[in-house]
Amino acid sequence: MPVLVYSLLRAALFLAATGLLWWAGMRSWLAPVLGAVVAWALSYVLLARQRDAAARHLAQRAEGRRAARGSDVDAAAEDAEAEGRGPQR
């Protein structure tokens, strides 16, 4: 969920920055480009807590996947040992 919150906040910043530029009279392709740069800078400063929460969430999920994958390998080795075949990798 933290990744979704962070992504939505960044999208909101982009839309707000682009909308303000459009409202200020910049009505060309440059408005969304400059809006993206402004939104990136603002998100770097304003959304540090949300960015860290999203990074922690992704790291925990990756660690969980690694642990689950490691236990599958251990279970296969134990099964092979129990059947007298020796460990397989």
N, C-alpha and C positions, 0 to 999 in steps of 0.2 A: 503494500500500500504506500509506503514512503516514496517509492519511485514514481508512482502515479501522481501523487500530490506534487512532487517536485516538477514533474513534466508539465502538469497543468498550470502551475504558477509561472513557469518559464514561458509557456504559450500565452498566458495572460499578459505578461510583461511585454512580449513581442507585439501582441495586438494593440496594447495600450500605446506603446512607443510609436508604432506605425500609424495608429489613428491620430495621435497628436501631431505627428509630422504631416499627415494628410490634411488635418484641420488647419495647420499653420500655412498651408499653401503649397507644399511640396507634393505635386500630383504627377509624379513620374515613377519609373521603375526604381529610382533611387530611394524612394520612401521606404519600401520594405527592406532594402539592403541596409540602409542606415538604421532602420528600426531594429534589425537583427543585431547590429553592432551595439546599439544602445541597450537593448534587452540583455545581451550577453554581459555587458559591463555591470548593469544593475543587478542581474542575477548573481554575479560573482560576489558583489558586495552585500546584497540584501538577503540572499537565500543560502548563506553558508550553513546554517543549522539544518535546513531541509536537505541540502546536498550531502552533508555528513551522515544524516539518518539514512538516506537512500544508499550511500556507499556501504554503510554497516549492514543494511538489509541484504544487499547483493553479496557481500562477503560471507554472511552467515548462510545464505542459500548455497553458495559455492562450496563452503566447508561441509555442509550437510550432504551435498551430492558426492563429494570426495569420500566422506566417511561411509556412505551407503555403498559406494562402489568398492571400497576397501573391504567391507564386511562380506560382500558377495565373493570376492576372491578368496578370503579366509574360509568361508563356508565351503567353497568348491574344493579347496585344499584339504579341509577336514573330511569331507565326503570321500575324496580319493584315498586318503590315508586309512579311513575306516574300511574301505573295500579292498585294501591291500594293493592298490595300484601305485601308490607313491604320489607325491605332490605334482600337480599340473599347473603350468603357468601359461 
